[in-house]
Amino acid sequence: MGEYDVELCFIRPRNWGEASLLEEVRELVCHLFAGARTDVEHGEEDGLDVAVAKVNGLAVWDNEEDLLDWLDDALPESWWDWLAGYKVNVMKKEDAGPCLIKRRGSWNGC
């Protein structure tokens, strides 16, 4: 097991759809990444709404490619039109005994 960090950037024309982009992205990431820590930042630029979702949680994926394959299947098709960029990181943790987790060469105790 390990953990993951995902950032998804969505951009679409301002006032597109019934709900704000911020509300829709919050709902989307809470559905896709249930139980994960999420934060969505919103901005506007040149008539466009921009929402960046930052998600962190425990990984069920072994690497970034596995997570992206899952996202390819899980993300509703209509959202691919608005996805402008992403950043994905999966960090594997090694079990180092009861109470200790080895992560990237450092040891963290209970």
Stockholm file with secondary structure:
# STOCKHOLM 1.0

chainA/1-110         MGEYDVELCFIRPRNWGEASLLEEVRELVCHLFAGARTDVEHGEEDGLDVAVAKVNGLAVWDNEEDLLDWLDDALPESWWDWLAGYKVNVMKKEDAGPCLIKRRGSWNGC
#=GR chainA/1-110 SS CEEEEEEEEEEEETTCSSSCHHHHHHHHHHHHTTTSEEEEEEEEETTEEEEEEEEEEEECSSSHHHHHHHHHHHSCGGGGGTEEEEEEEEEECEECSTTCEEETTEEECC
#=GC SS_cons         CEEEEEEEEEEEETTCSSSCHHHHHHHHHHHHTTTSEEEEEEEEETTEEEEEEEEEEEECSSSHHHHHHHHHHHSCGGGGGTEEEEEEEEEECEECSTTCEEETTEEECC
//
